[in-house]
Amino acid sequence: MARIKLHGVMKRYGTATALGGVTLSFRDDATTAVVGPSGSGKSTLLQMINGLIRPDEGEVRLFGAPIDYGRIAEVRRRIGYAVQGTGLFPHLTVEKNIGLLARVEKWDRRRTAERIAELIRLVELPPSFANRYPHELSGGEQQRVGLCRAMMLDPPLFLLDEPFGALDPITRREVHDEFARLQRSKARTIVLVTHDIREAIRLADEIVVLRRSAVAQAGPCDEVVRAPANDFVRRLFEAQLR
């Protein structure tokens, strides 16, 4: 049973259609990149999976069951979520930012401290960074802390919304390498929204291409790149890969 399935999902805002009857199943323990031009529905799709917004029609299923919006906080604890700019709390240290959900779950101090130390080692940050504040870190270091926070409860599902978009090219490549290493260390189901086709190809196993609130093509990354389903997909890839 796929961890994420959408069936006939429709979302409108007034007369504008954000998603138009999307049916998708995401491959477990793989990274799927969602790409497409601005306004194609990428972020709406991710927010729908996270339960931030509800479909007007259709159904979103997570872990084999429809999303229970009455218990959405509980559902989200099984989901790691990271966005562009990291969303770190500036008044909290790195340690407290990472351990935020552990405190919500009422983990004891020892378990929380051990997990934080494990994650900091995993992303290859110095242990001394635990006591720093976000403004004392570089953009790449902040992004690593954001990934640590998303991984704190070791969720089986990660949703990433343009998480590397604000980084300079050199830092972005370093964080890409870190991201790939984390996925190799323990496979997770990851949905990555990005406008960067090269990033999608580098990090993803699967690609979903959106156009005008609908799926233009979906499949394994190499197949989509090698055999675009239509002129739109071909032009989208050629624009960034030439």
RARABEL-V630595 format. One record per residue. N is the residue number from 1. RES is the residue in three letters. BURIAL is b if it has 9 or more other C-alpha atoms within 8 Angstrom, else e. Layout:
N & RES & BURIAL
N & RES & BURIAL
This chain:
1 & MET & e
2 & ALA & b
3 & ARG & b
4 & ILE & b
5 & LYS & b
6 & LEU & b
7 & HIS & b
8 & GLY & b
9 & VAL & b
10 & MET & b
11 & LYS & b
12 & ARG & b
13 & TYR & e
14 & GLY & e
15 & THR & e
16 & ALA & e
17 & THR & b
18 & ALA & b
19 & LEU & b
20 & GLY & b
21 & GLY & b
22 & VAL & b
23 & THR & b
24 & LEU & e
25 & SER & e
26 & PHE & b
27 & ARG & b
28 & ASP & e
29 & ASP & e
30 & ALA & b
31 & THR & b
32 & THR & b
33 & ALA & b
34 & VAL & b
35 & VAL & b
36 & GLY & b
37 & PRO & e
38 & SER & e
39 & GLY & e
40 & SER & b
41 & GLY & b
42 & LYS & b
43 & SER & e
44 & THR & b
45 & LEU & b
46 & LEU & b
47 & GLN & b
48 & MET & b
49 & ILE & b
50 & ASN & b
51 & GLY & b
52 & LEU & e
53 & ILE & e
54 & ARG & e
55 & PRO & b
56 & ASP & e
57 & GLU & b
58 & GLY & b
59 & GLU & b
60 & VAL & b
61 & ARG & b
62 & LEU & b
63 & PHE & e
64 & GLY & b
65 & ALA & e
66 & PRO & e
67 & ILE & b
68 & ASP & e
69 & TYR & e
70 & GLY & e
71 & ARG & e
72 & ILE & b
73 & ALA & e
74 & GLU & e
75 & VAL & b
76 & ARG & b
77 & ARG & b
78 & ARG & b
79 & ILE & b
80 & GLY & b
81 & TYR & e
82 & ALA & b
83 & VAL & b
84 & GLN & b
85 & GLY & b
86 & THR & b
87 & GLY & e
88 & LEU & b
89 & PHE & e
90 & PRO & e
91 & HIS & e
92 & LEU & b
93 & THR & b
94 & VAL & b
95 & GLU & b
96 & LYS & e
97 & ASN & b
98 & ILE & b
99 & GLY & b
100 & LEU & b
101 & LEU & b
102 & ALA & b
103 & ARG & b
104 & VAL & e
105 & GLU & e
106 & LYS & e
107 & TRP & b
108 & ASP & e
109 & ARG & e
110 & ARG & e
111 & ARG & e
112 & THR & b
113 & ALA & e
114 & GLU & e
115 & ARG & b
116 & ILE & b
117 & ALA & b
118 & GLU & e
119 & LEU & b
120 & ILE & b
121 & ARG & b
122 & LEU & e
123 & VAL & b
124 & GLU & e
125 & LEU & b
126 & PRO & e
127 & PRO & e
128 & SER & e
129 & PHE & e
130 & ALA & b
131 & ASN & e
132 & ARG & b
133 & TYR & b
134 & PRO & b
135 & HIS & e
136 & GLU & e
137 & LEU & b
138 & SER & e
139 & GLY & e
140 & GLY & b
141 & GLU & b
142 & GLN & b
143 & GLN & b
144 & ARG & b
145 & VAL & b
146 & GLY & b
147 & LEU & b
148 & CYS & b
149 & ARG & b
150 & ALA & b
151 & MET & b
152 & MET & b
153 & LEU & b
154 & ASP & e
155 & PRO & b
156 & PRO & e
157 & LEU & b
158 & PHE & b
159 & LEU & b
160 & LEU & b
161 & ASP & b
162 & GLU & b
163 & PRO & b
164 & PHE & b
165 & GLY & e
166 & ALA & e
167 & LEU & b
168 & ASP & e
169 & PRO & e
170 & ILE & e
171 & THR & b
172 & ARG & b
173 & ARG & e
174 & GLU & b
175 & VAL & b
176 & HIS & b
177 & ASP & e
178 & GLU & b
179 & PHE & e
180 & ALA & b
181 & ARG & e
182 & LEU & b
183 & GLN & b
184 & ARG & e
185 & SER & e
186 & LYS & e
187 & ALA & e
188 & ARG & b
189 & THR & b
190 & ILE & b
191 & VAL & b
192 & LEU & b
193 & VAL & b
194 & THR & b
195 & HIS & e
196 & ASP & e
197 & ILE & b
198 & ARG & e
199 & GLU & e
200 & ALA & b
201 & ILE & b
202 & ARG & e
203 & LEU & b
204 & ALA & b
205 & ASP & b
206 & GLU & b
207 & ILE & b
208 & VAL & b
209 & VAL & b
210 & LEU & b
211 & ARG & b
212 & ARG & e
213 & SER & b
214 & ALA & b
215 & VAL & b
216 & ALA & b
217 & GLN & b
218 & ALA & b
219 & GLY & b
220 & PRO & b
221 & CYS & b
222 & ASP & e
223 & GLU & b
224 & VAL & b
225 & VAL & e
226 & ARG & e
227 & ALA & e
228 & PRO & b
229 & ALA & b
230 & ASN & e
231 & ASP & e
232 & PHE & e
233 & VAL & b
234 & ARG & b
235 & ARG & e
236 & LEU & b
237 & PHE & b
238 & GLU & e
239 & ALA & e
240 & GLN & b
241 & LEU & e
242 & ARG & e
